[in-house]
Amino acid sequence: VVYVGNTCPWCHRVQLALALRRVPSNNVAPVPLLDEPERASRGGWAFDPQRGVADPLFGANDLREVYDRAAGNANQGYVGRCTAPLLVDRLSKRAISNDSAQIVRLISSASNSAASTSAEVDLLPADLVDSIDDTNLWTYELANACYRAGFATSQSAFERAVQDASAGLSRAEEVLERQRFLC
């Protein structure tokens, strides 16, 4: 399963990869998260079975509880930021990755027998790997700058984030003036 929040650009990346590769939910099931920091014990991602948003693996109340259980050290709990997306093995109930780029690579490299009747989308063509890696680096910085601007707690932090976002958008414009896609 992969835990994803609708308001998160890194989660969107994973959801797009699942859709483009036509990965059936019995292979990788997206588990929605609610962006409710007042209910979550750490971070902002929570579940609410009353609203149809429940954790299918652990019956957790929030993503921190999923991290605690999926990390395998229930006595100590997980130490660190509880971020989405989070890919967890359904059978072992252990965390695999919380890095969206790595999760997309795993999705891209997985064989998808359910999609064998239609053309599979190659999300990582061999001739574009270097370009994709480079693009991932700077578009991550762009998305992160937007995220930082939205959660800035001071004017100076907001201004730094906006400056970084503007630089990223300028780079995107420069690339798209020369070619149809970013890479």
N, C-alpha and C positions, 0 to 999 in steps of 0.2 A: 504494500500500500504506500501511497505517497500523500502526505498531509500538505494541503495547499490552502492558502488564503486568497480570497478574491481581490483584495486590495493590494496585493504584493506583486511587483513586476517580475521578480524571480520565480514566483509560483506560476505566473502566466506563461513564462518561458517553458516550464515543464508541462503545463497543460496543453500548450500548442504542440509540443513534441509528441505527446500522447495522441492528440487528435490527428496530426499529420501522418503519424506512423500507424494509425488505426489500431492502437493497442487495446485489446479487449480488457474490460474491467476485471475479468477473472485472472488476468496476468498481472496487471498493475491497476489497482483501484484508487482513484483519487478520493481522498477523504477531506471534505470541506471543513474549514475552520472559520470561526466568527472572530472578527476584529473587535474584541471587547476587553480592553486593558483593565477596566474596573472589576471584571470578574476573574481574570486570569491571575494566577499567583506570581508569575514572572513573565514579562513580555506582554503580549496583548492577544494571544490566540486562545480561544476557549471553545468548548462544546456546549450545546444546549439541546438535550434530547426532546424537550418540550417543543422546540422549533424544528425538529427533524434533523438536527446536526449532532450526531453521536459518534463516539470513537468505537470502531468495530473490533479493535484488537485488545484494548485494555479496559475499556469502559471509563477512560480518564475524564476528568473535569476540564483539563486544559492541556496545552502542549507541553508545559513543564513536566507534568505527570507522565506524559508519553515519553519524554526524554529520560526521566528517571527510570522508567521501566525498560525502555529499549536500550539503555546504556549497559544494563546487566549488573549494576551495582546498587540494588534496591536499598541496601542498608545505608549507603552514603548519599545516594541521589546523584544526579548529574550536576557537574560544576561547569558553568559556562552559559553563554547566551542560548536561549531556546528559540531558534529561528526556523522559519519555513522557507522553502519546502523541506520536508524531511522524508526520506525514503527508508522504509522499514520492511525487512523480510517478514512476510506473512507467517511462515512456518516457524522460524527460529525466534521471531519477535525481537530481533536485534536491529539496531540502526545500521544502515548501510552508508548513507551520505546525506548531508544537508547543503551540499554545494550544487546549485542549479545547473551549472555548466557540466559538472561531472554526471549528474542525473540524466541530462539530455544526451550525453555521450553513451551512457548505459542503454538508454532507450533506443538510440540510433543504431547501436551495435547489436541489439537483441534481434534474434530471428523472430519473425512474426507470422506464424503459420496461418493465422486467421485472415491475414491480408493477402495470402498467396493467390487468390483469385483476381486481385487487382494489383496494379503497379505499386510497389513500395516506394516511398519517398526516402531518398538518401539524404539525411541531414548532415552528413559529414563526408562529402566526396573527397577522395584522396588528393585530387589536384587543388583543393581549396583549404586543406587542413591548416596550413600556415596563415593564410588570410583570415580564416575563421578564428584561430587562436588570437591573432592580433586584434581583430574586431571585437571579440569577446572582452578583451582587456579594457579597451577604451569605452565600449558601450556599457560595461559594468560600472565604470567610473561615472558615466553620464547618469545612469539610473540611480546610482548611490548618491550623487549630488542632488537629484530631485528628491530622493528620500530624506536626505539630511536637511534640505530646505523645509520640507513639510513638518519635520519634527524639531527644528531649531528652537533652542530655548533662550537665545540671545540674538540681538540684531547683528552682531559681528559674525556669529556662526551662520546665520541666514545669508548674509552678504557673501561670505566665502563659498557657500553652497551654490548660490545663484551664479556666481562668477564661474565656478567649475561646470555647472550645467550649461551655461552659455558657451563655454569653450567646447564642450562635447557636442552641442547642437551645431556650432559652427563647423566642427570637423565633419559631422554628418552631412551638412549642406555641401561642403567641398567635395566629399566623396560622391554624393549623388549628382553633382553637376557633371561628373566624368562618366558615371556608370549608373545603370538602373538599380542595382542592389548594393548594399553596404560591402558585400564581399562575394 
